Amino acid sequence: MIQGLVQLFIFQALGELLSKFALPFIPGPVLGLVLLLAFLGIRGHVPTAMDLVGSSILQHLGLLFIPASVGVVLYLPVLRANAWAISAALVISVLATVAVTALVLKLLAPKG
């Protein structure tokens, strides 16, 4: 289990280094995941140690929602007071995301 955890930390560290020195506009954990994906794609299978660590983390994934839930409950009066602004920001951001995605796909799609 320690070996798999160390392997995952190595990919995160490589992503952080790559983000720091080569691609500062992309977060290190994202680059680490891309490197891990490339490694697993080249290797063709997931090493047993990584599989064990990943399975253990996934079993307890629900625990990661507890801090967010506590934050929502803690700031519920603030969220209620700003419900319209939050809702408007969410709707506008979703519409903007869909529009930008459509534009990028239109520009990158083969002409035909």
N, C-alpha and C positions, 0 to 999 in steps of 0.2 A: 504494500500500500504506500509506503514511504517513497519507493522508487517512482511510482506513477505520479504522486504529488509533486515530486521534484521535477519530473519531466514536464508537467503542466506549468510549474513555476518558471522553468527555463524558457518555454515558449512565451510566457507573459513578459519575462525580462527581455527577451530578444525583441518583442514588439515594442516595449518601452524604449529600448535603445534605438531602434529604427525610427520611432516617432521623434525621439529627442534630436537625432543627428541627420536624418534623411527626409522624413515626411512629417514635419511638425503639425500639419493641419489635420492629421488622422490620429485619433487616440491610440495609445499604446496597446491597450487590451484588444482593440479591434484588429490591429496589425498582428498581434500575437495569435488571435484566433485564425486569421488568414494563413499565417505560417503553419499553424497546427493543422489546418485543413489541407494545405499543400503537402505537408509531411505524411498525413494519413492517406492522401490520394496516391502519392508515390509509393508508399509502403503497401497499400492495398488492403490492409486490415488494421484494426485497433489493437495495440499491444495489451496483453492481459492486465498488466499493472495499471494502465490508464483506464481500462474498462472497469476495473474494480473501484477506482477512485471516482470515476464519473457516475457509476451506479450508486455509490454511497452518497454522493452529493445530491443526485436526483431524488433519492428517497426522502431527503429532508428539505426539498425545495420550498415546500409550503411555509417553512419557518421564516423564509426571507420576506414574506408578506406581512409579518407581524409588525415590524417597525413602521411600515407605510400605513397600516391600519391604525396604529396608535397615533400617528401623526394626524390622520384625518379626524379621529375622535378628539384629539387635543385642540385642533384648530377649527373645529366645526363651526363655532360662532363667526370666525373670520371668513370661512368658506361660504356660510349662509349670507353674510353681509355683502360679499362680492360675487354672488352666484351668477348674476347676469354678465358681468365682465369676464368671469372664468368661462362661462358657456360660450360667449361670443368669441373669445380667444381660441377655444377648442374648435369651434365650427370653422372659423377663418383659417386656422392652421391646417385643418383637414382638407378644406377646399384648395388651399394653396399647394399642399403636398400633392393632391390628385392632379392639379393643373400642371405643376412642374414635371411630375412623372409622365403625364401624357405628352407634354412638349418634348421631353428628352426622348421618349420612345418614338415620337414622330420624326425627330431629327436623326435618330440612329437606325430606324427601320430601313431595310433595303427598299429602294425605289422600284416599283413594279406594277 
